[in-house]
Amino acid sequence: MTSDKSVTAAFNNNPPSATNLSASQPDYCASGPAAFFSWTFRDSGDSQSAYRVQVDNNSNFSSPEDDSGKVGSGSQNYATPLGKLSYGNTYFWRLMVWDSIDQGSSWISGSSFATPAHA
């Protein structure tokens, strides 16, 4: 007697994305120029496994002031290290996210932000 069995597997072939990108700044009098970034990971039925954030004062990201590199983490927050940003600049930031099967998004741009002219 033979038994026919079938298995159906669903694969999410869509790349991940992120929404609700937000940049905020701390109290500059206490810390100097810095930025906190947050986002909401989006991928149907999947979770975030990594992210990468770049911050640059050029919109073409030719020489980022801060590049986190690929960080293996489900965290949806990132803070620039102190000393990376300067007073009196406009900065641009972008994000990449990866899902649990290591499929990455394309770059996702956040809104630009400006640091104050001085402390």
C-alpha positions in Angstrom: 0.0 0.0 0.0 1.4 3.4 -1.0 0.6 6.6 0.8 0.6 9.9 -1.1 1.5 12.8 1.2 1.9 16.4 0.2 3.5 19.2 2.0 2.7 22.8 1.3 5.3 25.4 2.3 4.8 29.1 2.2 7.8 31.3 1.5 7.8 35.0 1.9 9.7 36.2 -1.2 9.0 39.8 -0.6 11.9 41.8 0.7 11.4 43.5 4.1 10.8 47.2 4.6 10.5 49.7 7.3 7.9 52.5 8.0 7.5 55.2 10.6 11.1 56.3 10.3 11.9 58.9 13.0 14.9 61.0 14.0 15.1 62.9 17.3 17.9 64.7 19.0 18.9 64.8 22.7 19.5 67.8 24.9 22.6 69.3 23.1 23.7 71.2 26.2 24.2 67.9 28.0 25.5 65.7 25.2 26.5 67.7 22.1 25.1 66.9 18.7 23.7 63.4 18.4 20.6 61.6 17.0 18.3 58.8 17.9 16.6 56.9 15.1 13.6 54.5 15.2 11.5 52.6 12.7 8.9 49.9 12.4 10.0 46.7 10.7 7.6 45.4 8.0 7.7 41.9 6.5 4.6 39.7 6.5 5.0 37.0 9.1 8.7 37.6 9.6 10.9 39.3 12.1 13.9 41.7 11.8 17.3 40.0 12.2 19.6 42.9 11.4 19.8 46.6 10.4 22.2 49.2 9.1 22.0 53.0 9.5 24.0 55.6 7.7 24.1 59.3 8.5 25.7 61.9 6.2 25.7 65.6 5.7 25.6 64.9 1.9 22.3 63.5 0.5 24.3 61.2 -1.8 26.0 59.5 1.2 29.4 59.9 -0.4 31.2 60.0 3.0 29.0 59.0 5.9 29.7 60.6 9.3 28.3 57.5 10.9 27.8 54.0 9.5 26.6 51.3 11.9 27.6 48.5 9.5 25.2 45.5 9.5 24.1 45.0 13.1 22.6 41.6 13.9 19.7 42.7 16.1 16.0 42.9 16.2 16.2 46.3 17.8 14.3 49.0 15.9 16.4 51.8 17.4 19.8 53.3 16.8 21.8 56.2 18.4 24.8 57.9 16.8 27.9 57.6 19.0 28.8 60.9 20.6 31.3 63.0 18.6 30.1 61.8 15.2 27.9 64.8 14.4 28.7 68.5 14.4 26.9 71.7 15.2 25.3 73.7 12.4 24.8 70.9 9.8 21.9 69.3 8.1 22.1 65.5 8.1 20.4 62.8 6.0 19.9 59.3 7.2 19.0 56.0 5.7 18.3 52.5 6.8 18.5 48.9 5.6 16.8 46.0 7.4 17.1 42.2 7.1 14.6 39.5 7.9 15.1 36.1 9.5 16.2 34.5 6.3 18.8 37.3 5.8 16.9 38.9 2.9 17.7 42.6 2.9 15.7 45.7 2.0 17.0 48.4 -0.3 17.9 51.7 1.3 15.0 53.5 3.0 15.5 57.2 3.6 14.4 59.0 6.7 13.7 62.7 6.9 16.7 65.1 7.1 17.3 66.9 10.4 19.5 69.9 11.5 21.7 70.3 14.4 21.7 73.6 16.2 24.3 76.3 15.3 26.0 76.0 18.7 25.6 74.6 22.2 
